[in-house]
């Protein structure tokens, strides 16, 4: 799994991230580094690092969270896969409840919001808040938005190797 992830980050991950100023691999590594710098638990650092893996395995804008989570679930538990699955919903949530959040979105992120269902309704937002991985999903989303800085050189994928190995199912 780690070899497969390394290959994804260095192969398809080196491609442009549609409309963003960084490659998708650099974007994901930036997000992982931000989570690490914030002192997040290893599983949440992994979720931030891997949040867009669904794009690398062929998921589209609306479904890449689910696609990535399903793909990761063969090796990682819900504390990694759930924030990944929910990070698209977290954008719809933050756009609904947080004044000014929409303004921090990149133009590409605004464009994909429509395909993802637009901002949540009040009822959807309340339901989302009640979920067990709500806070983690929102954290991943904030690192996601902040991880598109072309001036930042994130650590190489190998920096996260040990952390990921420690989270693999059956490794504990
Ligand atoms: Fe992202």
Boltz pocket constraint, residues with backbone or C-beta under 6 A from the ligand:
constraints:
  - pocket:
      binder: B
      contacts: [[A, 27], [A, 51], [A, 52], [A, 144]]
      max_distance: 6.0
